[in-house]
Amino acid sequence: MDFTVIDAALVGKLLLLLLVGLGPKIALVPFLEKTHAFDTETKARIGRQMVLVAVVTALILFASGALLMRLLHITGGAVAVAGGIILALIAIKMASGPTEKPHEETELPVDPEKIAVFPLAVPYLLNPVGITVVIIASGEVVSIASALLVIGLILIVAALDYVVFTNIDALAKRMKPASLIVSEVVFGILLTAVAVQLVVSGLGNLGIITPTAAH
């Protein structure tokens, strides 16, 4: 990402990446599976906490990402490769479709506070794409305006998440299970491609492959 010139292309690219990395799609099915036994009010409370934790984590990573990379002696390329590998694991699971019935899990007490943080906030809502984008952006912003752009887009995506996950029962009534499964598989395949691109771009930045192959 080149923040030297803030234009529509940069805004569009960053917004798209954040919609994938912090948007509601990847977290939607896990949220429905993990909260199916709760009432509407509890689901909304879990949704609020999940969004809050994910957004605060994203903002902390953006504020400290560049410093962390320096302290750990890692580069944006290494972050991209790592994010791509972890995303691939999640995406392949999505693309494989449901292999078990979520409602047949062991009937153990579930703490809403805990599942809102893990695994719903991280790594489903703030997933490897979001973490990678935020950390890399932290190291590449060149001005206050570019930093405010990243923060503003994070908050815009967070607002969308808030609307979706605090009104999940109303939305769930409009979702057909079959279409939801199909969309999961299709999106899983697309995310696998995103994961591959992250790895390729990271390897290109590290000089392991030729730069032309990384685009």
N, C-alpha and C positions, 0 to 999 in steps of 0.2 A: 504494500500500500504506500502510495506516494502522497504525503500530506502537504507538499510544498505548494500545490495548487488545489484549492477546495472548489470542486465543480460538481455538476449533477452526476457525472459518472462515478466519482468517488463516493458521493453520498449514497447513490443507488447500490453500489457494490457493498459498501459497509452495512447498509440497512439489510440487504439480502443475507449477508453472512450472519448478522445478529439475529435475524428472524429464524435462521437455521440453528444457530448456536445458543439462543436464549428465548426463542419463540415457543409457543405452546404445543407444536405438533409432536415432537418426540416424547414429551412428558404426558401427553393426553391419555394414551392407553394405560401406561403404568399408574397414572393417577386414578383412573376408573377402577382398575384392578385392586389397588391398595385401599381404596376408600369405599368400596361397594357396600360394606356393612355399616357405615356410619350414616347418621341422619343429615339432612340438608344443611343445618346450621354448622355441624362439625366439619362437613366437607368444605364449606366456605371458609371456616377458620383455618383449616389445613391449607387451603389454597392461598389465603392471605399470607400465612407464615412462609409457605414455600416460595412465593414470589419475593417476599421481603429478604429472605436468606439468600436467594439466588442473585438478586440485584445488589445487595450489600457486598456479597462476595465478588461479583464482577467489578464493582467500583473499587474495592480494595486491591484487586489484581491489577486494575488499570493504573492505580496510583503507585503501586509498588513493583509492577512487572519489570520495568527497565532495571530497577535496582536489584531485583532478584536475579535477573539474567547476568548482571555484572558480578554479583557475589558468588554465584554458582558457576561462573565462567561457561555459560551456555549461550547459544545464538538463537535468533529467530528461526533459523532453519531446523535446528534441533527440536525446538518447541513444536514446529509444524509437523515434523516426522512423528514425534511422540503423540501429538493430538490425533494425527491420522490413524495411527495404530489402534489407539483406544476407541476412536469413533468407529473404526471398522468392526470391532468386536460387537459394539452395540447395534450397528447397522445390519450386520449379518444375522443377528438374532431377530431383528425386525423383519428382514427379507425372508427368513425361514418360515414365517407365519407362526400361529399359536401351536405349541406342541403339548400343552397341558391346559386343563381347565383351571383358571385362576381361583374359582370359588371352592375348589377342593383342597385348599391349603390347610395345613394344620390349624385347628381352631385354638390358637394361643392369643392371649390378650395383646392387642396392638396399641402402642402409645402414639396418638396422633401427632404429638410434638416431635417425636423421634422420626417418624416416617416423612414428616414435612421437610425435615432437614436432609435426611438420607433415607432412601435414595431419590426422593422426588425433587428437592431443590438442586442437589448435586448427586449424581451426574446427569439426571434426566432433563431438568429445565435448563440449568447452566451446564451444557454438555461439552465434550471436548472441542467442538468447533468454536463455541463461545469463549472458552478458556484460552484457546490458541489465539483467536482474533484479538481478544482484549490484551493479552500479554504482548503480542507482537505490536499492536497499536501503541501500547505504552512506550515501547522503545523507539517508535518511528514518528510520533507527533513532534512537530517542529515549532508550534506556537500555541498561545492560549486559545486562539480560535479553533485550531484543530483538536485540541483537548476537549473544548466545550462541545464540539461536534460529536465526538465519540460519546461523551457523557449524555448529551441530549438524545442521541439515538438509542442508547441503552435504556433511558427512562421512557422513551416512546414505546419500545418493545415491551418493557415492563408493564406499562399501562394496558397494553393488549392482553398480556398474560393475566393481569388482575381481573379484567372483565371476563375472560374465559373461565378462569378457575374459581371465581366467586359466584358464578352462575352456571356451574357445571351440570346441575340436575336439569335445568331448563334446556340446556344445549343437548344433553344426553337423550332427551325425549325425541329430538329431531334427528338423531343419528341412528342409522340402520346398522346392526351388527355386521352384516355381510359386507357392506360398503366400507365400514371402518377397518375390517380385516384386509380388504383389498388395498385400501389406501396405505395401510401399514406396510404391506409387502412392497408396493410400488415405491413408497418413500424410503424404505429400507434399501432398495436397489440404488436409488438416487444418492442416498447418503453414503453408500459404499463407494460410489464413484467420487463423491466429495472427499472421502477419506483417502482414496488413491491419489487424487489431485494434491491433497495436503502433503502426502509423503513425497510425491514427485517434486513439488515446489520446494519442499524442505531440502531434499537431496540436491536440487539445483543450487539452492542458496549455500549449501555446504561445499559445493564444488565437486560432489561425488559423480554427478552426471552433468552433461553439457547444459548450459543455461537455456538453449533453445528447446530442449526436451522438457523443461520444467514449466513451460507456458502452454 
